[in-house]
């Protein structure tokens, strides 16, 4: 419940700042900083997980093994 209240409060603060920037001729640096900060938070990758914990994560070295599997036998460099 407290998390939702905080989210609603920050959302209202951001909309206030954005509205002041758009419609109030005297809007200044405070409103600009709040609006830019809120936008900056919205582009953070907050739903990312470490690769090892992600659903369907690929094992380390998978691409290297697949690359080696496609090489002809006896060709160590893959140029033949």
N, C-alpha and C positions, 0 to 999 in steps of 0.2 A: 504493500500500500504506500509506504513511504517513497519507494522508488518511483511509482507512478506520479505521486504528488510533486516530486522534484522535476520529473520530466515535463509535466504540465506547466510548472512554474518557469522553467527555462524556455519552453516553447512560447509562452506568453511574453516573456521578456524579449525574445528574439523578434516576435511579430510586432511588439511595441517599437523596437528600434528600427525595424524595416519600414514600418508605417511612418515613423517620424522622418526617416530619410527621404521617403517619397513625397510626403504631403506637408511637412512643416518647413518653412523657409529658414528657420533658425536652428535646424538640426546640425549637430557638430561631431566632434571626434568621438565622444562617448557612444553615440548611437552607431557610428560607423564601426567602432571597435567591437561592440556587441554583435552587430549584424555579421561582420567578417568572422568573428570568433565562432559564432553559431554555425555559419556555413562551413568553416574549416573543420569543426567537429563532425559535421554530417558526412564528410568524405573520408573519415578515418576508417580503416578496415577493422571494425570492432568485432566482426564475426569470423575472424581468421583463427585457425588452430595450428599448432605445430604439425608438420607434415606427418609425423608418426602417429598422431592421434586422429587424423582426418579419416572419415569413412571412405573406403576405396583407395586408400593411399598406396602408392607403388613402393616396392622395396628399393632400397638404395642400390645403385648399380644396374637397375633393370634395363636402361637404355644401352649401357655398355655391353651387356650380355646379348641384347638383341642385335646390336651392330656387329658384334663378333660372329653371331650365328649366321649372318648374311654373307660373310666372306667365303670365298672359295677355299678349299682345304689346301694347306701348304703355303698359303700366301699370308705372311705375317703382317704385311702393311695394308692389305686390301686394295692394292693397285693393279692386280693382275686380272 
